[in-house]
Amino acid sequence: MSPFFVLFTAVTLIPVGYAVYLSLYRTEASGLGFGGAVDVFVGLGNYTRTLGDAVFRSGFAHVAEYGIVYVPVMLIAAVAAALLLDSALAKASRFFQLVFFLPSQVPGILAAIIWLYLYTPHVSPVVQWLTDLGATPNLNHPAWSVPAMANVAVWQFTGYNIVIFYAALKAVPREVIEAAVVDGAGEWRTAVGIKLPLIGPAASLAGMMTLVGVLQLFNEPLVLGSIAPGSISAVWSPNLYLYNAAFTDNDYAAAAAGSILLALLSGVLSFVVIRLTRRWRDLA
Amino acid sequence: MRTTSRFTSKAVVNGVLVVGLLYTLLPMVFLVLAVCKTPGGILSGDVFSLRELDPLGNLRALIHEDGGIYFRWYLNSILYAGVGALVAGIVCAAAGYAFDKYDFPGKERLYALVLVGVLIPGTATALPLYLIASKIHLVNTVWAVLIPGFVSPFGVFLARVFSQAYVPGEVIEAARMDGAGDVRTFWRIGLPLLKPGVATIMLFTFAGIWQGFYLPYIMLSDEKLYPASLGLYIWNAQSSTEDPAMASVVFVGSAIVILPVVAAFISLQRYWRAGLTSGAVK
């Protein structure tokens, strides 16, 4: 197991440590303009500078909007589909699960590209259908572009969670369900009254994991920004902002500080995940 | 009366599932049709009409685009994902096995660190990785993409679960009594018993690297080192401005990237279902 920890240290702990180090310094040209650059210790200066940038802060607001659309839709659809598949009424549940699961194995960037074309007027049948229904899709407006990005993620990850929730449902003791049926509970009552509370822990864990993922949003705005320049800028999400800080502005200090902030926020969310699900698990 | 209502609910339940199925399949069907259409046919808007078909022409265009570099990208993808999965499978199996079978100071604390690692998304560490890789001059080399793929905290978690289930402690004890060393015991007894677990870990790691975009996107600037999905992204980014015919090349290339993973997941259901299930009921 030591090789694992050598590698784990090399690819996780050292980079994070180095990023912390970089985030505390600023490279400045020395006083007279020659003699090369020097690293100046600026303490938390890069953090206040990055947090002080309204563009960086707006990135968090953007992914929050995106998360508010994506997370509930995905979770409700996944729980509902898992309950439907688990009910005695559904046919061919293995086949349905398999098909629902497959989009999660499509590389995210290619999923974004395929949907990009499905969102492009004059190419996409979908835009045509929406127009026929009387809607006027306009990706340059956030009311359309945010749900459009959320839809890519819903398409990709609902099925993945359906499989997990379905497995959790299968772990519910059959006697519990049979007892309910004997007591005269129908499919609907069993699903809502008995099964739903029992997959609560799995659903809350999946929800929190999804939230952590939402913070990292990158592919969808990167790809869809090309047809929606009016609503998705090149620095729309925190990760896009950091990418630009590092590779367009060559401001490694700001990129490092921002990465640490983002990782800290992810860490806090993960901690909340563990705490919340522990309480849920004890209850269950 | 009761049978009618049961029949109706059956129809509703299966109807809803079929609607979900259509939604899931829509982009895939669109991709398949787009692969078959001529470039003009895709951009004319009536993808679902079966006119202007030329799948072989699209494939030929893909083969010739940029001197056939796509197939180099494809081999790169296989290299990154294949080597990554192989190394990660063995390293994770060893780590999970050690967590299960040995006692050492700080074990549970280290394991907690692994679980935190499961929760940290790859994109969160990618930029720090880039910063350190540029410091030690590994940026824009094969290693910059390969080495991070070797580490899978989720794999270690799975390996520990599998080791508890498949490797009986008595067998290990017996091997030790016979004088086999720790490393030998692992290679000769632990690893073979863990085979189904290792296969699951390798499948997940392979798929994870195959799908990865952010890490190669920031690490690689030499297009000869691109994995296929990165190359396709770059082509697509060019096509919206310069060359609409590139769209069909991107579609064919995407289909060839998606196909093997989908095929693998259809044929290896036993393994990934086992992996997801142990994740769900932990």
Interface residues (C-beta under 8 A of the other chain):
Chain A: M1 P3 F4 F5 L7 F8 A10 V11 T12 I14 P15 V16 Y18 A19 L22 A77 A81 L84 L85 S87 L89 A90 K91 F96 L98 V99 F100 F101 L102 P103 Q105 V106 P107 G108 I109 L110 A111 I113 I114 W115 L116 Y117 L118 H122 V123 S124 P125 V126 Q128 W155 G159 Y160 V163 I164 F165 A167 A168 A171 E187 A202 M209 V212 G213 L215 Q216 F218 N219 V223 S226 I227 N239 L242 Y243 A246 F247 Y252 A255 A256 S259 L262 A263 S266 G267 S270 V273 I274
Chain B: R6 S9 K10 V13 N14 V16 L17 G20 L21 Y23 T24 L25 L26 P27 M28 F30 L31 A34 I42 L43 S44 G45 D46 V47 F48 V91 C92 A94 A95 Y97 A98 F99 L110 V114 L115 V116 G117 L119 I120 P121 T123 A124 T125 L127 P128 L129 Y130 L131 I132 K135 I147 P148 F150 V151 P153 V156 A207 W210 Q211 G212 F213 Y214 I218 S229 L230 L232 Y233 N236 A237 S240 A247 V250 S254 V257 I258 V261 V262 F265 I266 Q269 R273 L276 T277 G279 A280 V281
